Amino acid sequence: MNLNSYRLEINTIDKEIANLLIKRFNCAKKIANIKSHENIPIENMDREMFVIESISKIIPKNHKKKKYIISCFLNIIDQSKKYQICVIKGGE
């Protein structure tokens, strides 16, 4: 494969990731509404640790890209919390 072939493959993967993130943020919106209604804090460190541990178990222990993948998920969690705050404040 050449550079353009790999870039086309990445473009396809990026579309899949974007669609999955849309689904994830749709769920985050529903969760934000429940948290707001039931006066539950946005941040839940136990839940965040559970998500990271679950993802970590999927990735083989010595996988060289593991720290980068975990970092991506930490960013997704952070953005989800920011989005939930926005939803609760009526910005969505």
N, C-alpha and C positions, 0 to 999 in steps of 0.2 A: 504494500500500500504506500501511497505517497502522501505528502502533506495535505493536499486538498481532500483526499479520501478521509483522512483522520478528522479533518475539520468538519466535513459533512457528517461524519459519525457523531462528533461532539454536538453539532447543531441538533441532531435528532435526540440525543440524550438530554440536552438542555430543554427541549420542548417537553419531554416527559417529566423532567424535574419540575418545570414551571407548572405543569398541569397538576402534579401531585401537591405542590406547595399551595396552589389555589384551593384544592380540597382540604388541606391541612388548615389553612387560614379560615375557611368556611366553618370548620369545626371549632376553631379557636373563637370565632365570633359567637357561636352558640354557647360555648363555655363561658365567655365573658358575660353574656346576658344572664346566665344562671348565677355566676359569681356575684353580679351586681344585685340581682333579685334577692339572693340569700345572704348578702353581705359577707362574702368570702373574699379574702385577700387575693390579689392577682398572683403574687409570688407564692410558690409552694416548693420549697427546696427539696422536700422528700420526693415529690413527683418528678422534679427535674433530675435528681440523682437516679431515680428509677429509669427514666428515659435514657439517660446516658449509659447506665449500666446495661440496659437491654440492648442498646446499639452496640456497645462494646463487646457483648457476648457474640454478636453476629459476625464481627470482624475477627479473623484469626489472630491469636495472641501476638505473634511476632510479625504481623503484616506491617510492612514499611510505611504504608500510607495511613495507618490507623489514627495517629495523632491529628492528621489533617482532616480526616473524616469526622472525628469527634469534635474538632474545632468547628466544622460546618454545622453540626447539630447544636452546639452551644450557641452559635449565632442564630440559628433558626428559633431556638427557644427564646433567646433575647428579643428577637424581632416579634415573636408571637406575644410576649408580654407587653411590648410597646403597642402592638396592635390592639390587644385587649383593653389597655388603658384608653386608647383612642375610641374604641367602641363604647366603653362605659361613659366616657365624657360626651358622647353623642356625635363624634366625628366620623362615624361610619354608618 
